Amino acid sequence: MTAASTAATHLFIITGTSRGLGAALAQALLKPGHRLICVARNRNPELEQAAAASGVKVAWHLQDLSQAGPAAAWLGSVLDAVDEAPASATLILNAGMIEPIGPVAALQEATLVPHLLTNLATPMTMTAAFLARTERFGCPRKVLAISSGAARRPVEGWAAYCAGKAGLDMFVRSVNAEYAQAPAERGVRAVALAPGVVDTSMQATIRGADFAQVQRFRDLKDNDQLASAEDTARRIAAYLDRPDFGSTELDDIRNT
């Protein structure tokens, strides 16, 4: 056995790392023994500097995740270029959008289709590419989809977001059903995890919108009841390390 194989790293692919929870997740996973592939529409120079100082191997990629085909092709090519089999491979589907917010009767194709591509279709095609291109590694694999309480109960004015996240929940269940009989050493476990109400730019967008429950979200901010992205990311990183990861397909970080 070579030195490289004895020091195999744990590979993490994280989407939406330019800000908010995605950036905090990348920061939380900057640990010895990890290798990160981070993708977003924009750069985060501060995070890139922190990564460079950490000594962890990190690759940064700019990609429009509202395009399901190109996003999957990008991920496939990146994984094909990985030259050392990792000890494990994890795909974290964090990127997403909240708009359009408004009544069902106001939904329009121009805003609805990009939303569903970003929140549902691209995570599905990226997961397909991840599973296909990591098979050669012969290692355990995990898929963590950042879901929402809105996937499991309707919010007036959030029809697009609720439907997309509910679809993502069912997709995770489908992945688990398909790989239920896979051998443990090359198995797949998937979880759709709601992170709670986190103080990010998405929450700022929600507070500025016009829908029935908006005051609740304004009150959470005013009363300092939002979880920080950093604390939530640390809890999610710990969740990924749990030996029973995948035993609860649809979970909420507040239940852990």
Residue pairs with C-beta under 8 A, 6 or more apart in sequence:
4 84
5 84
5 85
8 84
8 85
8 86
8 87
9 33
9 34
9 35
9 57
9 84
9 86
9 87
10 33
10 34
10 35
10 86
10 87
10 88
10 89
10 90
11 34
11 35
11 36
11 37
11 82
11 86
11 88
11 89
11 90
12 29
12 34
12 35
12 36
12 37
12 89
12 90
12 92
13 36
13 37
13 39
13 75
13 78
13 89
13 90
13 91
13 92
13 130
14 22
14 25
14 26
14 29
14 36
14 37
14 38
14 39
14 92
14 94
15 22
15 39
15 40
15 65
15 92
15 93
15 94
15 95
15 123
15 126
16 22
16 39
16 40
16 65
16 94
16 95
16 96
17 23
17 25
17 26
17 38
17 39
17 40
17 44
17 47
17 60
17 94
18 40
18 41
18 42
18 43
18 44
19 40
19 42
19 44
19 200
19 201
20 198
20 200
20 201
20 202
20 229
21 94
21 146
21 195
21 198
21 200
21 229
21 232
21 233
22 38
22 40
22 94
22 95
23 44
23 47
23 229
24 229
24 230
24 232
24 233
25 92
25 94
25 233
25 236
25 237
26 36
26 38
26 47
26 51
26 58
27 47
27 50
27 230
27 233
28 230
28 233
28 234
28 236
28 237
29 36
29 237
30 36
30 50
30 51
30 54
30 56
30 58
31 56
32 55
32 56
34 56
35 56
35 57
35 58
35 86
36 51
36 56
36 57
36 58
36 59
37 58
37 59
37 61
37 78
38 58
38 59
38 60
38 61
39 60
39 61
39 62
39 63
39 65
39 74
39 75
39 95
40 61
40 62
40 63
40 95
41 62
41 63
41 64
41 65
42 62
43 60
43 62
48 58
48 60
51 58
52 58
59 78
61 74
61 78
63 70
63 71
63 74
64 70
64 71
65 71
65 95
65 118
65 122
65 126
66 114
66 117
66 118
66 122
67 117
67 122
68 117
68 121
68 122
68 124
68 125
69 125
71 122
71 125
71 126
72 122
72 125
72 126
72 128
72 129
73 129
75 126
75 129
75 130
75 133
76 129
76 132
76 133
79 129
79 130
79 133
79 134
80 133
82 137
85 136
85 137
85 138
85 139
86 137
86 139
87 139
88 139
88 140
88 141
88 142
89 130
89 134
89 137
89 139
89 140
89 141
89 142
90 141
90 142
90 143
90 144
90 240
91 126
91 127
91 130
91 141
91 142
91 143
91 144
92 144
92 146
93 123
93 126
93 127
93 143
93 144
93 145
93 146
93 168
94 146
95 118
95 122
96 118
96 119
96 146
96 164
96 165
96 202
97 114
97 115
97 118
97 119
97 202
98 158
98 161
98 202
98 205
98 206
99 111
99 115
99 205
99 209
100 106
100 107
100 108
100 111
100 112
100 115
100 160
101 157
101 158
101 161
101 205
101 206
101 209
101 210
101 211
102 157
102 209
102 210
102 211
103 157
104 159
107 159
107 160
111 160
112 160
115 160
115 161
115 164
116 160
116 163
116 164
119 160
119 161
119 164
119 165
119 168
120 164
120 167
120 168
120 171
123 145
123 168
123 171
124 171
127 143
127 171
127 175
127 190
130 141
130 143
131 141
131 175
131 188
134 141
135 186
137 186
138 185
138 186
139 185
139 186
140 184
140 185
140 186
140 187
140 188
140 189
141 186
141 187
141 188
141 189
142 188
142 189
142 190
142 191
142 240
142 245
142 246
143 172
143 175
143 188
143 189
143 190
143 191
144 190
144 191
144 193
144 236
144 240
145 168
145 169
145 171
145 172
145 190
145 191
145 192
145 193
146 193
146 194
146 195
147 165
147 168
147 169
147 172
147 192
147 193
147 194
147 250
148 161
148 165
148 194
148 195
149 194
149 196
149 252
150 158
150 161
150 162
150 165
151 162
151 165
151 166
151 168
151 169
151 192
151 194
151 250
152 166
152 169
152 194
152 250
154 162
155 161
155 162
155 211
155 213
156 211
156 212
156 213
157 209
157 210
157 211
157 212
157 213
158 211
168 192
169 192
169 250
172 190
172 191
172 192
172 249
172 250
173 192
173 249
173 250
175 188
175 190
176 188
176 189
176 190
176 246
176 249
179 187
179 188
179 189
179 190
182 188
189 245
189 246
190 246
190 249
191 245
191 246
191 248
191 249
191 250
191 251
192 249
192 250
192 251
193 236
193 239
193 251
193 252
193 253
194 251
194 252
194 253
194 254
195 227
195 232
195 236
195 253
196 227
196 232
196 252
196 253
196 254
197 203
197 217
197 220
197 225
197 226
197 227
198 226
198 227
198 228
198 229
198 232
199 221
199 226
199 227
199 228
199 229
200 229
203 217
203 221
203 226
206 214
206 217
207 214
207 217
207 218
207 221
219 225
220 226
232 253
235 253
235 256
236 253
239 245
239 251
239 253
239 256
